[in-house]
């Protein structure tokens, strides 16, 4: 389970229908639990829509050899939610007819 600083965002992604593609300690002991989703995370909109703690910052890897990714990482707990760098599907997106953004 992700830390208290990111769990609301993880729950919102799942509620919007996004399925995690990977979860665990990914590439260093400094990473506790990282969760990956097959979606572009709109960091600016997420910061507007969610009350993120100051310990949560954007993490980005632009190296195509190791895997390009962008998301939010928690400095306090070493957890993260990661998404793709580019693609057609973004979160959060436009509201659907029920007012839910996905």
Contact map, one row per residue, 1 for C-alpha under 8 A:
111000100000000000000000000000001000000000000000000000000000000000000000000000000000000000000000000000
111111100100000000000000000000001100000000000000000000000000000000000000000000110000000000000000000000
111111100000000000000000000000000000000000000000000000000000000000000000000010100000000000000000000000
011111110000000000000000000000000000000000000000000000000000000000000000000000000000000000000000000000
011111110000000000000000000000000000000000000000000110010000000000000000010000000000000000000000000000
011111111100000000000000000000000000000000000000000100000000000000000000010000111000000000000000000000
111111111110000000000000000000000000000000000000000000000000000000000000000000000000000000000000000000
000111111111000000000000000000000000000000000000010000000000000000000000000000000000000000000000000000
000001111111100000000000000000000000000000000000010000000000000000000000000000000000000000000000000000
010001111111110000000000000000000000000000000000000000000000000000000000000000001000000000000000000000
000000111111111000000000000000000000000000000000000000000000000000000000000000000000000000000000000000
000000011111111100000000000000000000000000000000000000000000000000000000000000000000000000000000000000
000000001111111111100000000000000000000000000000000000000000000000000000000000000000000000100000000001
000000000111111111100000000000000000000000000000000000000000000000000000000000000000000000000000000000
000000000011111111000000000000000000000000000000000000000000000000000000000000000000000000000000000000
000000000001111111000000000000000000000000000000000000000000000000000000000000000000000000000000000111
000000000000111111100000000000000000000000000000000000000000000000000000000000000000000000000000000001
000000000000111111110000000000000000111000000000000000000000000000000000000000000000000000000000000000
000000000000110011111000000000000000110000000000000000000000000000000000000000000000000000000000000000
000000000000000001111110000000000011110000000000000000000000000000000000000000000000000000000000000000
000000000000000000111110000000000011110000000000000000000000000000000000000000000000000000000000000000
000000000000000000011111000000000111100000000000000000000000000000000000000000000000000000000000000000
000000000000000000011111110000001111000000000000000000000000000000000000000000000000000000000000000000
000000000000000000000111110000011110000000000000000000000000000000000000000000000000000000000000000000
000000000000000000000011111110111100000000000000000000000000000000000000000000000000000000000000000000
000000000000000000000011111100101100000000000000000000000000000000000000000000000000000000000000000000
000000000000000000000000111110100000000000000000000000000000000000000000000000000000000000000000000000
000000000000000000000000111111100000000000000000000000000000000000000000000000000000000000000000000000
000000000000000000000000101111110000000000000000000000000000000000000000000000000000000000000000000000
000000000000000000000000000111110000000000000000000000000000000000000000000001000000000000000000000000
000000000000000000000000111111111100000000000000000000000000000000000000000001100000000000000000000000
000000000000000000000001100011111100000000000000000000000000000000000000000011100000000000000000000000
110000000000000000000011110000111110000000000000000000000000000000000000000001110000000000000000000000
010000000000000000000111110000111111000000000000000000000000000000000000000000111100000000000000000000
000000000000000000011111000000001111100000000000000000000000000000000000000000011100000000000000000000
000000000000000000011110000000000111110000000000000000000000000000000000000000001110000000000000000000
000000000000000001111100000000000011111000000000000000000000000000000000000000001111000000000000000000
000000000000000001111000000000000001111100000000000000000000000000000000000000000011000000000000000000
000000000000000001000000000000000000111110000000000000000000000000000000000000000011001011100000000000
000000000000000000000000000000000000011111000000000000000000000000000100000000000011111111100000000000
000000000000000000000000000000000000001111100100000000000000000000000110000000000111000001110000000000
000000000000000000000000000000000000000111111100000000000000000000000000000000000000000001110000000000
000000000000000000000000000000000000000011111110000000000100000000000011000000000000000000000000000000
000000000000000000000000000000000000000001111111000000000000000000000000000000000000000000000000000000
000000000000000000000000000000000000000001111111100000000000000000000000000000000000000000010000000000
000000000000000000000000000000000000000011111111110000000000000000000000000000000000000000110000000000
000000000000000000000000000000000000000000111111111100000000000000000000000000000000000000000000000000
000000000000000000000000000000000000000000011111111000000000000000000000000000000000000000000000000000
000000000000000000000000000000000000000000001111111000000000000000000000000000000000000000000000000000
000000011000000000000000000000000000000000000111111100000000000000000000000000000000000000000000000000
000000000000000000000000000000000000000000000011111110000000000000000000000000000000000000000000000000
000011000000000000000000000000000000000000000010011111010000000000000000000000000000000000000000000000
000010000000000000000000000000000000000000000000001111110000000000000000000000000000000000000000000000
000000000000000000000000000000000000000000000000000111111000000000000000000000000000000000000000000000
000000000000000000000000000000000000000000000000000011111000000000000000011100000000000000000000000000
000010000000000000000000000000000000000000000000000111111100000000000001111000000000000000000000000000
000000000000000000000000000000000000000000000000000001111110000000000001111000000000000000000000000000
000000000000000000000000000000000000000000100000000000011111000000000111100000000000000000000000000000
000000000000000000000000000000000000000000000000000000001111100000000111100000000000000000000000000000
000000000000000000000000000000000000000000000000000000000111110000011110000000000000000000000000000000
000000000000000000000000000000000000000000000000000000000011111000111100000000000000000000000000000000
000000000000000000000000000000000000000000000000000000000001111100111000000000000000000000000000000000
000000000000000000000000000000000000000000000000000000000000111111110000000000000000000000000000000000
000000000000000000000000000000000000000000000000000000000000011111110000000000000000000000000000000000
000000000000000000000000000000000000000000000000000000000000001111110000000000000000000000000000000000
000000000000000000000000000000000000000000000000000000000000001111110000000000000000000000000000000000
000000000000000000000000000000000000000000000000000000000000111111111000000000000000000000000000000000
000000000000000000000000000000000000000000000000000000000001111111111100000000000001100000000000000000
000000000000000000000000000000000000000000000000000000000001110000111110000000000111100000000000000000
000000000000000000000000000000000000000110000000000000000111100000011111000000000111100000000000000000
000000000000000000000000000000000000000010100000000000000111000000001111100000011110000000000000000000
000000000000000000000000000000000000000000100000000000011110000000000111110000011100000000000000000000
000000000000000000000000000000000000000000000000000000011110000000000011111001111000000000000000000000
000011000000000000000000000000000000000000000000000000111000000000000001111111110000000000000000000000
000000000000000000000000000000000000000000000000000000111000000000000000111111100000000000000000000000
000000000000000000000000000000000000000000000000000000100000000000000000011111000000000000000000000000
001000000000000000000000000000010000000000000000000000000000000000000000011111100000000000000000000000
000000000000000000000000000001111000000000000000000000000000000000000000111111110000000000000000000000
011001000000000000000000000000111100000000000000000000000000000000000000111011111000000000000000000000
010001000000000000000000000000001110000000000000000000000000000000000011110001111100000000000000000000
000001000100000000000000000000000111100000000000000000000000000000000011100000111110000000000000000000
000000000000000000000000000000000111100010000000000000000000000000001111000000011111000000000000000000
000000000000000000000000000000000001111110000000000000000000000000001110000000001111100000000000000000
000000000000000000000000000000000000111110000000000000000000000000011100000000000111111000000000000000
000000000000000000000000000000000000000100000000000000000000000000011100000000000011111000000000000000
000000000000000000000000000000000000000100000000000000000000000000000000000000000001111100000000000000
000000000000000000000000000000000000001100000000000000000000000000000000000000000001111111000000000000
000000000000000000000000000000000000000100000000000000000000000000000000000000000000011111000000000000
000000000000000000000000000000000000001100000000000000000000000000000000000000000000001111101000000000
000000000000000000000000000000000000001111000000000000000000000000000000000000000000001111111000000001
000000000000100000000000000000000000001111000100000000000000000000000000000000000000000011111000000011
000000000000000000000000000000000000000011001100000000000000000000000000000000000000000001111100000011
000000000000000000000000000000000000000000000000000000000000000000000000000000000000000011111110000011
000000000000000000000000000000000000000000000000000000000000000000000000000000000000000000011111000011
000000000000000000000000000000000000000000000000000000000000000000000000000000000000000000001111111111
000000000000000000000000000000000000000000000000000000000000000000000000000000000000000000000111111111
000000000000000000000000000000000000000000000000000000000000000000000000000000000000000000000011111100
000000000000000000000000000000000000000000000000000000000000000000000000000000000000000000000011111100
000000000000000000000000000000000000000000000000000000000000000000000000000000000000000000000011111110
000000000000000100000000000000000000000000000000000000000000000000000000000000000000000000000011111111
000000000000000100000000000000000000000000000000000000000000000000000000000000000000000000111111001111
000000000000100110000000000000000000000000000000000000000000000000000000000000000000000001111111000111
